[in-house]
Amino acid sequence: DAADIMIKKKIRKLPVVENGKLIGIVTASDLITYEEKLIEGISELLVTSKHRRIGG
């Protein structure tokens, strides 16, 4: 997991390599943005699920 590597190595950027070629860079900010969107999506699922149970 990219976040685990960044934490263990105390780095903020991680190269993304495919077939030995650099194809991008993942930053700590990228991971934070992804986490925020993931949490929002899960929250919406929970609210929708709660409304379905209450509404029938």
Residue frames as qw, qx, qy, qz and C-alpha x, y, z in Angstrom:
[[0.000, 0.888, 0.459, 0.000, 0.00, 0.00, 0.00],
 [0.397, 0.617, -0.023, 0.679, 1.38, 3.39, -1.00],
 [0.375, -0.820, 0.061, -0.427, 0.42, 5.05, 2.28],
 [0.886, -0.441, 0.065, 0.126, 2.25, 2.39, 4.30],
 [0.763, 0.234, 0.035, 0.601, 5.42, 2.84, 2.24],
 [0.121, 0.752, -0.009, 0.648, 5.27, 6.63, 2.59],
 [0.598, -0.754, 0.067, -0.265, 4.82, 6.40, 6.35],
 [0.923, -0.267, 0.077, 0.267, 7.57, 3.82, 6.88],
 [0.681, 0.224, 0.114, 0.688, 10.08, 5.64, 4.67],
 [0.172, -0.736, -0.232, 0.612, 8.93, 9.13, 5.78],
 [0.205, -0.022, 0.495, 0.844, 8.46, 10.36, 2.23],
 [0.363, 0.488, 0.324, -0.725, 5.71, 12.49, 0.66],
 [0.616, 0.539, -0.280, -0.501, 5.98, 11.33, -2.95],
 [0.660, -0.141, 0.735, 0.067, 6.12, 7.85, -4.44],
 [0.234, 0.383, -0.607, -0.656, 6.94, 7.01, -8.05],
 [0.822, 0.237, 0.406, -0.320, 4.51, 4.86, -10.01],
 [0.009, 0.504, -0.757, -0.414, 6.41, 2.50, -12.29],
 [0.868, 0.269, 0.315, -0.275, 5.07, 0.15, -14.95],
 [0.895, 0.363, 0.094, 0.242, 7.34, -2.16, -16.94],
 [0.681, -0.176, 0.009, 0.711, 10.36, -0.29, -15.61],
 [0.189, 0.437, 0.223, 0.850, 9.07, 3.11, -16.79],
 [0.014, -0.296, -0.476, 0.828, 7.94, 6.00, -14.64],
 [0.017, -0.506, -0.692, -0.514, 4.28, 6.64, -15.41],
 [0.295, -0.783, -0.219, -0.502, 3.40, 8.97, -12.56],
 [0.235, 0.190, -0.630, 0.715, 3.88, 10.10, -9.00],
 [0.496, -0.655, -0.544, -0.170, 1.52, 9.62, -6.07],
 [0.109, 0.448, -0.386, 0.799, 1.71, 12.29, -3.39],
 [0.103, -0.236, -0.788, 0.559, 0.54, 12.35, 0.19],
 [0.324, 0.265, 0.119, -0.901, -2.00, 14.98, -0.88],
 [0.504, 0.076, -0.660, -0.552, -3.36, 12.59, -3.51],
 [0.366, -0.158, -0.903, 0.159, -3.95, 9.98, -0.83],
 [0.056, 0.278, 0.538, -0.793, -5.67, 12.46, 1.49],
 [0.436, 0.210, -0.209, -0.850, -7.99, 13.60, -1.32],
 [0.505, -0.002, -0.808, -0.305, -8.79, 9.97, -2.17],
 [0.219, -0.203, -0.842, 0.449, -9.53, 9.18, 1.48],
 [0.229, 0.252, 0.287, -0.895, -11.86, 12.17, 1.80],
 [0.543, 0.152, -0.429, -0.706, -13.82, 11.09, -1.29],
 [0.445, -0.044, -0.894, -0.013, -13.94, 7.50, -0.03],
 [0.054, -0.233, -0.710, 0.663, -15.29, 8.61, 3.35],
 [0.385, 0.230, 0.015, -0.893, -17.91, 10.82, 1.67],
 [0.550, 0.090, -0.667, -0.494, -19.04, 7.91, -0.51],
 [0.352, -0.142, -0.894, 0.238, -19.28, 5.53, 2.44],
 [0.107, 0.223, 0.488, -0.837, -21.19, 8.13, 4.46],
 [0.500, 0.164, -0.250, -0.813, -23.71, 8.51, 1.65],
 [0.525, -0.013, -0.826, -0.206, -24.17, 4.74, 1.52],
 [0.202, -0.183, -0.807, 0.523, -24.79, 4.59, 5.26],
 [0.277, 0.234, 0.238, -0.901, -27.32, 7.43, 5.16],
 [0.555, 0.124, -0.502, -0.651, -29.13, 5.85, 2.20],
 [0.450, -0.065, -0.889, 0.051, -29.18, 2.49, 3.95],
 [0.023, -0.203, -0.658, 0.725, -30.53, 4.07, 7.16],
 [0.418, 0.206, -0.015, -0.885, -33.31, 5.85, 5.26],
 [0.551, 0.049, -0.713, -0.431, -34.32, 2.62, 3.53],
 [0.321, -0.157, -0.881, 0.309, -34.64, 0.80, 6.86],
 [0.108, 0.282, 0.468, -0.831, -36.65, 3.62, 8.42],
 [0.443, 0.279, -0.184, -0.832, -38.81, 4.25, 5.35],
 [0.794, 0.107, 0.495, -0.337, -39.49, 0.63, 4.73]]
